[in-house]
Amino acid sequence: MSTPTVTVLDYGFGNVRSAVRALEHVGADVTLTADRAAAESADGLVVPGVGAFAAVMEGLRAVRGDQIVGRRLAGGRPVLGICVGMQVMFERGVEHGVESEGLDQWPGTVELLQTPVVPNMGWAHVEAASGSTLFAGVEDERFYFVHSYGAREFPLGTTEDTGRLTAPRVTWSTAGTGEGEDRFVAAVENGPLSATQFHPEKSGEAGLALLRNWVLSL
């Protein structure tokens, strides 16, 4: 069995070195590059991201990352978004009253979490989706989050699988406590497109197990 090849898209945003090390640790042959041919031909593509939604989108477009992601998904080739790399998969993001277009792979808006304290930082449990591939074996573990914005709804729906269509598997988590608690999308598995709001590369053994699950699915 050949070693899965993974390209981590290098476009100036994201905790790329730790992501590369984590993916190598779980058995992938990893390349860090913005080269279009390499990004389109790899078994898997990882889109990392930290910082502002609009700035990440600008960086992606500068290396034609929007086209790379679109072409891969159109061909059923796996993509994994991490943190803001997940957020930009949605239709739009709103930060400080400014609306920015995302990659529009999913409908919905990324917006400020409605909690008394942001960013939402630290370790948290998730409500793993039924039948999840990513969370197999780590459904009850905690993962590391650091973000002020998130998708508080998932308009595409999460109904049961019907016919030829596989419903998105959506995993949720919460920020804040008590009356200040806010629910947000922690991960999505939607055909070839998967994404996590948390940082698996910073989430210890649970994060490595999740990345291993993704690599083994390639």
C-alpha positions, -999 to 999 in steps of 0.1 A, spaced: 0 0 0 15 33 -11 19 62 14 -8 89 9 5 122 -4 -8 154 12 -1 189 2 -4 216 28 -13 248 9 13 275 17 -3 308 11 10 329 40 -16 321 66 -18 292 91 2 272 115 17 253 86 48 238 102 30 221 130 4 208 106 31 194 84 48 176 113 15 162 126 6 148 92 40 133 88 37 118 122 5 100 112 20 85 80 15 110 52 40 120 26 37 158 31 46 187 8 43 224 19 38 244 -13 15 268 -32 23 250 -65 -10 245 -83 0 212 -99 12 197 -67 -19 209 -48 -43 195 -74 -25 161 -78 -19 152 -42 -41 125 -26 -52 151 0 -51 189 3 -50 207 37 -60 244 38 -48 259 71 -58 293 82 -53 318 111 -63 354 114 -90 374 97 -115 358 72 -109 385 46 -71 384 48 -72 346 45 -94 348 14 -70 374 -1 -41 351 5 -59 321 -10 -68 341 -42 -32 353 -45 -21 317 -51 -53 307 -69 -62 286 -39 -99 292 -46 -95 276 -80 -75 247 -66 -101 239 -39 -129 242 -65 -112 219 -90 -103 193 -64 -138 191 -50 -154 190 -84 -133 159 -91 -142 143 -57 -106 148 -44 -103 152 -6 -98 186 10 -94 193 48 -98 229 61 -85 239 95 -97 268 117 -101 298 93 -94 273 66 -128 258 76 -145 292 79 -137 303 43 -155 272 30 -188 290 39 -206 315 18 -195 346 37 -178 360 67 -186 391 87 -160 408 109 -162 442 124 -193 449 102 -174 441 70 -188 413 49 -164 392 28 -171 365 3 -159 330 11 -154 299 -11 -191 292 -10 -189 255 -7 -215 257 20 -243 283 25 -241 302 57 -222 330 75 -192 330 98 -198 357 125 -187 368 160 -195 342 187 -223 355 210 -204 349 243 -193 374 269 -156 365 264 -138 361 231 -117 345 218 -130 311 227 -97 296 237 -88 262 252 -98 226 252 -134 215 247 -155 185 240 -175 182 208 -209 166 199 -195 143 172 -218 136 142 -233 101 140 -212 79 117 -183 103 117 -151 91 100 -129 119 114 -140 113 150 -139 75 150 -124 64 183 -121 100 196 -158 110 199 -154 117 237 -120 134 236 -113 172 238 -98 194 211 -80 227 211 -99 258 200 -88 294 195 -113 316 176 -136 345 180 -158 338 150 -177 307 139 -206 293 119 -235 293 144 -258 276 119 -255 251 91 -282 259 66 -274 231 42 -291 207 66 -280 175 83 -309 151 75 -304 114 72 -287 99 41 -312 95 13 -307 77 -20 -275 87 -38 -270 118 -16 -250 116 16 -260 142 41 -233 164 56 -221 151 90 -219 181 112 -201 181 146 -209 209 171 -193 225 202 -201 253 225 -183 284 237 -190 301 270 -211 288 299 -246 292 313 -267 320 297 -236 331 278 -232 298 260 -232 298 222 -233 267 199 -212 266 168 -200 242 141 -169 224 152 -164 202 122 -181 191 89 -177 160 68 -193 165 34 -182 141 7 -146 150 -3 -147 182 18 -139 179 56 -131 207 80 -125 215 116 -128 247 136 -103 235 162 -66 228 155 -61 190 153 -23 196 151 -25 213 185 -49 188 201 -25 161 213 -31 125 207 -68 130 199 -59 155 172 -33 131 158 -59 103 158 -83 125 139 -57 134 113 -48 97 110 -84 89 103 -85 115 75 -52 103 60 -64 67 60 -95 77 42 -75 92 12 
